[in-house]
Amino acid sequence: MELKVKQVKRVDGLKESVYLPGLFNGLKLTARHLFRNLFGRKDTVTIQYPEEQRAVSPRWRGRHRLTRREDGFIKCVACYMCETICPAQCIHIEAGDHPDLSIEKYPVVFDIDELRCVFCGLCVEACPKEAIRMDTGVIAMAYNSRDRFDYNRDLLKDSYRPNEKTKYTDIPLPRSEDDALPNSKGIPAS
């Protein structure tokens, strides 16, 4: 079998070596986008970022969160399924015995290194209790320190609400919302 090779004829000359046609094409495109944004057409290219949020698909995989049971405690039973299936090996779990005998164990340590995570969603698919989700809607995670990308169990909770129905007082929980979520925005403590 013979391969078909398409030969492209290169145009050399003064027109290509001066780069003026390419420069004018770029300026024309920039001017077109500028006027489109100035006169407010519906197909504008630029979004007004903090006021407008970028539209994302409902299937978007954002930052992780741990879901809760009805009594306020996290659903995770430390089965190590998400840690095992993670291709980036960014999840670290340490299990502890739960005081309630109907629940076998709970995660004493549940850490995710978001810098290593590839946001594949395999941890969500592997979880038998639907304890971990990636539907927070947090799109951009930008910090000035690498340590801020290490999320622990208390930072991954979907929201920190001390629940009066929680009967597990001997399980180490954060004392306040400031201990769980510094600055109340889910930013890890430095």
NUVO-899723 format. One record per residue (C-alpha): residue number from 1; x, y, z. Coordinates in steps of 0.05 Angstrom, whole numbers, always signed. Example, Ala and Ser with C-alpha at 12.3 -4.5 7.8 and 13.67 -1.06 7.14 Angstrom:
// residues 2
<atom><k>1</k><x>+246</x><y>-90</y><z>+156</z></atom>
<atom><k>2</k><x>+273</x><y>-21</y><z>+143</z></atom>
END
This chain:
// residues 190
<atom><k>1</k><x>+0</x><y>+0</y><z>+0</z></atom>
<atom><k>2</k><x>+28</x><y>+66</y><z>-20</z></atom>
<atom><k>3</k><x>+20</x><y>+127</y><z>+24</z></atom>
<atom><k>4</k><x>-9</x><y>+189</y><z>-7</z></atom>
<atom><k>5</k><x>+34</x><y>+249</y><z>+9</z></atom>
<atom><k>6</k><x>+6</x><y>+318</y><z>-2</z></atom>
<atom><k>7</k><x>+59</x><y>+369</y><z>-18</z></atom>
<atom><k>8</k><x>+44</x><y>+440</y><z>+3</z></atom>
<atom><k>9</k><x>+77</x><y>+493</y><z>-38</z></atom>
<atom><k>10</k><x>+109</x><y>+545</y><z>+7</z></atom>
<atom><k>11</k><x>+103</x><y>+617</y><z>-14</z></atom>
<atom><k>12</k><x>+167</x><y>+653</y><z>-1</z></atom>
<atom><k>13</k><x>+180</x><y>+724</y><z>-17</z></atom>
<atom><k>14</k><x>+178</x><y>+795</y><z>+8</z></atom>
<atom><k>15</k><x>+104</x><y>+790</y><z>+28</z></atom>
<atom><k>16</k><x>+117</x><y>+732</y><z>+76</z></atom>
<atom><k>17</k><x>+184</x><y>+755</y><z>+104</z></atom>
<atom><k>18</k><x>+158</x><y>+824</y><z>+125</z></atom>
<atom><k>19</k><x>+100</x><y>+793</y><z>+165</z></atom>
<atom><k>20</k><x>+55</x><y>+852</y><z>+149</z></atom>
<atom><k>21</k><x>-4</x><y>+810</y><z>+123</z></atom>
<atom><k>22</k><x>-3</x><y>+769</y><z>+187</z></atom>
<atom><k>23</k><x>+2</x><y>+831</y><z>+230</z></atom>
<atom><k>24</k><x>-57</x><y>+864</y><z>+195</z></atom>
<atom><k>25</k><x>-99</x><y>+801</y><z>+201</z></atom>
<atom><k>26</k><x>-86</x><y>+800</y><z>+276</z></atom>
<atom><k>27</k><x>-103</x><y>+874</y><z>+283</z></atom>
<atom><k>28</k><x>-167</x><y>+864</y><z>+243</z></atom>
<atom><k>29</k><x>-189</x><y>+807</y><z>+289</z></atom>
<atom><k>30</k><x>-173</x><y>+847</y><z>+352</z></atom>
<atom><k>31</k><x>-212</x><y>+908</y><z>+325</z></atom>
<atom><k>32</k><x>-272</x><y>+864</y><z>+308</z></atom>
<atom><k>33</k><x>-273</x><y>+836</y><z>+379</z></atom>
<atom><k>34</k><x>-265</x><y>+905</y><z>+409</z></atom>
<atom><k>35</k><x>-324</x><y>+935</y><z>+371</z></atom>
<atom><k>36</k><x>-367</x><y>+874</y><z>+385</z></atom>
<atom><k>37</k><x>-355</x><y>+882</y><z>+460</z></atom>
<atom><k>38</k><x>-363</x><y>+958</y><z>+459</z></atom>
<atom><k>39</k><x>-431</x><y>+957</y><z>+427</z></atom>
<atom><k>40</k><x>-457</x><y>+901</y><z>+470</z></atom>
<atom><k>41</k><x>-477</x><y>+848</y><z>+420</z></atom>
<atom><k>42</k><x>-502</x><y>+783</y><z>+448</z></atom>
<atom><k>43</k><x>-444</x><y>+742</y><z>+422</z></atom>
<atom><k>44</k><x>-391</x><y>+781</y><z>+460</z></atom>
<atom><k>45</k><x>-325</x><y>+747</y><z>+471</z></atom>
<atom><k>46</k><x>-307</x><y>+778</y><z>+538</z></atom>
<atom><k>47</k><x>-344</x><y>+764</y><z>+602</z></atom>
<atom><k>48</k><x>-345</x><y>+814</y><z>+659</z></atom>
<atom><k>49</k><x>-313</x><y>+766</y><z>+709</z></atom>
<atom><k>50</k><x>-332</x><y>+776</y><z>+780</z></atom>
<atom><k>51</k><x>-402</x><y>+801</y><z>+761</z></atom>
<atom><k>52</k><x>-413</x><y>+749</y><z>+707</z></atom>
<atom><k>53</k><x>-394</x><y>+676</y><z>+717</z></atom>
<atom><k>54</k><x>-373</x><y>+633</y><z>+659</z></atom>
<atom><k>55</k><x>-427</x><y>+585</y><z>+638</z></atom>
<atom><k>56</k><x>-405</x><y>+514</y><z>+651</z></atom>
<atom><k>57</k><x>-436</x><y>+447</y><z>+634</z></atom>
<atom><k>58</k><x>-478</x><y>+412</y><z>+688</z></atom>
<atom><k>59</k><x>-428</x><y>+355</y><z>+681</z></atom>
<atom><k>60</k><x>-370</x><y>+400</y><z>+702</z></atom>
<atom><k>61</k><x>-325</x><y>+369</y><z>+754</z></atom>
<atom><k>62</k><x>-307</x><y>+423</y><z>+805</z></atom>
<atom><k>63</k><x>-274</x><y>+419</y><z>+872</z></atom>
<atom><k>64</k><x>-289</x><y>+358</y><z>+915</z></atom>
<atom><k>65</k><x>-337</x><y>+356</y><z>+973</z></atom>
<atom><k>66</k><x>-358</x><y>+304</y><z>+1025</z></atom>
<atom><k>67</k><x>-432</x><y>+295</y><z>+1034</z></atom>
<atom><k>68</k><x>-467</x><y>+286</y><z>+1101</z></atom>
<atom><k>69</k><x>-518</x><y>+238</y><z>+1131</z></atom>
<atom><k>70</k><x>-583</x><y>+261</y><z>+1162</z></atom>
<atom><k>71</k><x>-551</x><y>+267</y><z>+1231</z></atom>
<atom><k>72</k><x>-498</x><y>+315</y><z>+1205</z></atom>
<atom><k>73</k><x>-438</x><y>+269</y><z>+1203</z></atom>
<atom><k>74</k><x>-402</x><y>+253</y><z>+1138</z></atom>
<atom><k>75</k><x>-424</x><y>+193</y><z>+1097</z></atom>
<atom><k>76</k><x>-354</x><y>+167</y><z>+1084</z></atom>
<atom><k>77</k><x>-341</x><y>+99</y><z>+1116</z></atom>
<atom><k>78</k><x>-267</x><y>+98</y><z>+1098</z></atom>
<atom><k>79</k><x>-272</x><y>+39</y><z>+1050</z></atom>
<atom><k>80</k><x>-210</x><y>+63</y><z>+1011</z></atom>
<atom><k>81</k><x>-246</x><y>+54</y><z>+944</z></atom>
<atom><k>82</k><x>-232</x><y>+125</y><z>+921</z></atom>
<atom><k>83</k><x>-160</x><y>+122</y><z>+945</z></atom>
<atom><k>84</k><x>-149</x><y>+56</y><z>+908</z></atom>
<atom><k>85</k><x>-179</x><y>+78</y><z>+841</z></atom>
<atom><k>86</k><x>-147</x><y>+147</y><z>+839</z></atom>
<atom><k>87</k><x>-98</x><y>+148</y><z>+780</z></atom>
<atom><k>88</k><x>-60</x><y>+208</y><z>+808</z></atom>
<atom><k>89</k><x>-57</x><y>+178</y><z>+879</z></atom>
<atom><k>90</k><x>-76</x><y>+244</y><z>+909</z></atom>
<atom><k>91</k><x>-126</x><y>+218</y><z>+961</z></atom>
<atom><k>92</k><x>-101</x><y>+196</y><z>+1030</z></atom>
<atom><k>93</k><x>-148</x><y>+163</y><z>+1080</z></atom>
<atom><k>94</k><x>-136</x><y>+137</y><z>+1151</z></atom>
<atom><k>95</k><x>-194</x><y>+100</y><z>+1183</z></atom>
<atom><k>96</k><x>-216</x><y>+100</y><z>+1255</z></atom>
<atom><k>97</k><x>-269</x><y>+61</y><z>+1294</z></atom>
<atom><k>98</k><x>-336</x><y>+94</y><z>+1299</z></atom>
<atom><k>99</k><x>-369</x><y>+96</y><z>+1367</z></atom>
<atom><k>100</k><x>-436</x><y>+77</y><z>+1336</z></atom>
<atom><k>101</k><x>-432</x><y>+2</y><z>+1326</z></atom>
<atom><k>102</k><x>-480</x><y>+4</y><z>+1266</z></atom>
<atom><k>103</k><x>-425</x><y>+42</y><z>+1228</z></atom>
<atom><k>104</k><x>-361</x><y>+4</y><z>+1220</z></atom>
<atom><k>105</k><x>-311</x><y>+61</y><z>+1212</z></atom>
<atom><k>106</k><x>-301</x><y>+133</y><z>+1192</z></atom>
<atom><k>107</k><x>-243</x><y>+173</y><z>+1162</z></atom>
<atom><k>108</k><x>-199</x><y>+203</y><z>+1216</z></atom>
<atom><k>109</k><x>-157</x><y>+232</y><z>+1160</z></atom>
<atom><k>110</k><x>-185</x><y>+247</y><z>+1091</z></atom>
<atom><k>111</k><x>-137</x><y>+290</y><z>+1049</z></atom>
<atom><k>112</k><x>-138</x><y>+308</y><z>+976</z></atom>
<atom><k>113</k><x>-79</x><y>+341</y><z>+942</z></atom>
<atom><k>114</k><x>-114</x><y>+384</y><z>+890</z></atom>
<atom><k>115</k><x>-49</x><y>+398</y><z>+854</z></atom>
<atom><k>116</k><x>-40</x><y>+324</y><z>+837</z></atom>
<atom><k>117</k><x>-114</x><y>+312</y><z>+821</z></atom>
<atom><k>118</k><x>-132</x><y>+305</y><z>+748</z></atom>
<atom><k>119</k><x>-207</x><y>+315</y><z>+761</z></atom>
<atom><k>120</k><x>-224</x><y>+250</y><z>+726</z></atom>
<atom><k>121</k><x>-284</x><y>+235</y><z>+771</z></atom>
<atom><k>122</k><x>-265</x><y>+163</y><z>+784</z></atom>
<atom><k>123</k><x>-268</x><y>+173</y><z>+859</z></atom>
<atom><k>124</k><x>-340</x><y>+196</y><z>+853</z></atom>
<atom><k>125</k><x>-358</x><y>+135</y><z>+811</z></atom>
<atom><k>126</k><x>-322</x><y>+86</y><z>+858</z></atom>
<atom><k>127</k><x>-354</x><y>+110</y><z>+923</z></atom>
<atom><k>128</k><x>-408</x><y>+60</y><z>+945</z></atom>
<atom><k>129</k><x>-440</x><y>+109</y><z>+994</z></atom>
<atom><k>130</k><x>-441</x><y>+170</y><z>+948</z></atom>
<atom><k>131</k><x>-399</x><y>+206</y><z>+1001</z></atom>
<atom><k>132</k><x>-354</x><y>+244</y><z>+953</z></atom>
<atom><k>133</k><x>-380</x><y>+291</y><z>+899</z></atom>
<atom><k>134</k><x>-349</x><y>+340</y><z>+850</z></atom>
<atom><k>135</k><x>-408</x><y>+386</y><z>+840</z></atom>
<atom><k>136</k><x>-387</x><y>+446</y><z>+882</z></atom>
<atom><k>137</k><x>-386</x><y>+494</y><z>+823</z></atom>
<atom><k>138</k><x>-318</x><y>+519</y><z>+844</z></atom>
<atom><k>139</k><x>-283</x><y>+528</y><z>+778</z></atom>
<atom><k>140</k><x>-220</x><y>+568</y><z>+790</z></atom>
<atom><k>141</k><x>-176</x><y>+551</y><z>+849</z></atom>
<atom><k>142</k><x>-118</x><y>+600</y><z>+851</z></atom>
<atom><k>143</k><x>-75</x><y>+608</y><z>+912</z></atom>
<atom><k>144</k><x>-6</x><y>+637</y><z>+925</z></atom>
<atom><k>145</k><x>+20</x><y>+576</y><z>+964</z></atom>
<atom><k>146</k><x>+23</x><y>+503</y><z>+947</z></atom>
<atom><k>147</k><x>+1</x><y>+484</y><z>+1017</z></atom>
<atom><k>148</k><x>-67</x><y>+515</y><z>+1005</z></atom>
<atom><k>149</k><x>-84</x><y>+460</y><z>+955</z></atom>
<atom><k>150</k><x>-83</x><y>+406</y><z>+1009</z></atom>
<atom><k>151</k><x>-155</x><y>+396</y><z>+1030</z></atom>
<atom><k>152</k><x>-170</x><y>+358</y><z>+1094</z></atom>
<atom><k>153</k><x>-234</x><y>+325</y><z>+1118</z></atom>
<atom><k>154</k><x>-263</x><y>+387</y><z>+1150</z></atom>
<atom><k>155</k><x>-250</x><y>+431</y><z>+1090</z></atom>
<atom><k>156</k><x>-282</x><y>+381</y><z>+1043</z></atom>
<atom><k>157</k><x>-348</x><y>+381</y><z>+1080</z></atom>
<atom><k>158</k><x>-403</x><y>+409</y><z>+1037</z></atom>
<atom><k>159</k><x>-419</x><y>+461</y><z>+1090</z></atom>
<atom><k>160</k><x>-401</x><y>+469</y><z>+1163</z></atom>
<atom><k>161</k><x>-464</x><y>+471</y><z>+1204</z></atom>
<atom><k>162</k><x>-460</x><y>+446</y><z>+1275</z></atom>
<atom><k>163</k><x>-521</x><y>+402</y><z>+1281</z></atom>
<atom><k>164</k><x>-555</x><y>+392</y><z>+1348</z></atom>
<atom><k>165</k><x>-576</x><y>+323</y><z>+1325</z></atom>
<atom><k>166</k><x>-503</x><y>+300</y><z>+1321</z></atom>
<atom><k>167</k><x>-493</x><y>+251</y><z>+1377</z></atom>
<atom><k>168</k><x>-420</x><y>+236</y><z>+1363</z></atom>
<atom><k>169</k><x>-385</x><y>+281</y><z>+1412</z></atom>
<atom><k>170</k><x>-323</x><y>+239</y><z>+1421</z></atom>
<atom><k>171</k><x>-305</x><y>+240</y><z>+1347</z></atom>
<atom><k>172</k><x>-257</x><y>+298</y><z>+1333</z></atom>
<atom><k>173</k><x>-296</x><y>+352</y><z>+1298</z></atom>
<atom><k>174</k><x>-275</x><y>+425</y><z>+1289</z></atom>
<atom><k>175</k><x>-296</x><y>+470</y><z>+1346</z></atom>
<atom><k>176</k><x>-322</x><y>+526</y><z>+1303</z></atom>
<atom><k>177</k><x>-333</x><y>+547</y><z>+1231</z></atom>
<atom><k>178</k><x>-268</x><y>+586</y><z>+1233</z></atom>
<atom><k>179</k><x>-230</x><y>+522</y><z>+1251</z></atom>
<atom><k>180</k><x>-265</x><y>+484</y><z>+1195</z></atom>
<atom><k>181</k><x>-267</x><y>+536</y><z>+1140</z></atom>
<atom><k>182</k><x>-218</x><y>+594</y><z>+1150</z></atom>
<atom><k>183</k><x>-246</x><y>+659</y><z>+1121</z></atom>
<atom><k>184</k><x>-312</x><y>+620</y><z>+1112</z></atom>
<atom><k>185</k><x>-295</x><y>+607</y><z>+1038</z></atom>
<atom><k>186</k><x>-266</x><y>+538</y><z>+1040</z></atom>
<atom><k>187</k><x>-195</x><y>+564</y><z>+1037</z></atom>
<atom><k>188</k><x>-147</x><y>+516</y><z>+1072</z></atom>
<atom><k>189</k><x>-109</x><y>+544</y><z>+1131</z></atom>
<atom><k>190</k><x>-37</x><y>+560</y><z>+1116</z></atom>
END
